[in-house]
């Protein structure tokens, strides 16, 4: 399981994004990050928005609770989720 960190702003974890994929899905773990396939292209922030929407749906939280803490212009991103515990995030990620 990938490392999931707790901070005052929420729970965070690393993601490696593969844009322009056939479907939105977590495809594997890549080192200390989840490999996330997204159908959105990496232009005008569309892949970032798709990433936020994907994790909001997967973790069953409002979109406003999910942010990209770092890596907005990079394929490797740190996703932050507010309102959930580390254990709850792990449970929901494993269930995907």
N, C-alpha and C positions, 0 to 999 in steps of 0.2 A: 504494500500500500504506500502511496506517495505521502511525503510529509505534509501535515496540515498544522498551521501555526495559529496561535491565538494572540491577538493584540487588542488594545483598547478600542480600535475601530472595527473589529470583527475577526472572522476566521479567514485565513488566506492559504492559497495553494497555487502551485505552478502549473501552467498549461502551455503546451506547444501546439499552435494552431496550424492546420492544413486547410487553406481556403480553396474554394472552387472544387469541392469534393462532390460525390454523387448524392450524399445525404448527410444530415447533421447527426453525429454520433461520437461517443468516446470510443476510439478504436483500440487503444492499448495504453500501457504505461511506458514512458521513455525516460529512463533514468529516474530523476526525482519529480517528473512532471507527467500529467495526463496528456495523451495525444488526442486532440480534438479535431475531427473533420467537420468543416462547415461548407455549406453550399454557396455562401456569400463570397464575393470577390474582395480582395484586400484594398479597396479604393474607397475614398470618402468616408471612412469609418464604418463601412457596412459590415465587415467581418467582426469588428469590435462589438457592434450592436447585436449581431447574431450570437456572439459568444455570451453576452450579458443575458439575452433572451433565453438561450439554451440552458444556462445554469439556473436562471430564475424558475423556469419550468421544471427542470430536473429536481431542484432542491425545494420546490413548492414554496417559494418566497416571492414577494413583489419585486418587479424589475428594479425599483429604487433601492433595494437592499443589496444588489449585486453591482460591484464596480470593478474596473480594471485599475489596480493600484499602481502597476508599472508595466511598461512594454506596449503602450498603445500603438507605436509604429514598428513593432517587432513581432515576429511570430511567437516568440517566447513571452508569455505574459504572467503576471501575478494577479489572480482573481481574488477579490475580497468580498465576503458575504457577511452582512450584519444581521443579527437577530437569531443566530443559531450557534449551538455549542460545537466544539471540535468533534465530539462523539456523534452528534446528529449529522453533521456534514459527512463524516466517514460512512455512517450507516446509509445515508441517501446516495452517496457516490457508489458504494458497493452494490446497492440494489439496482443500479442502472444497467 
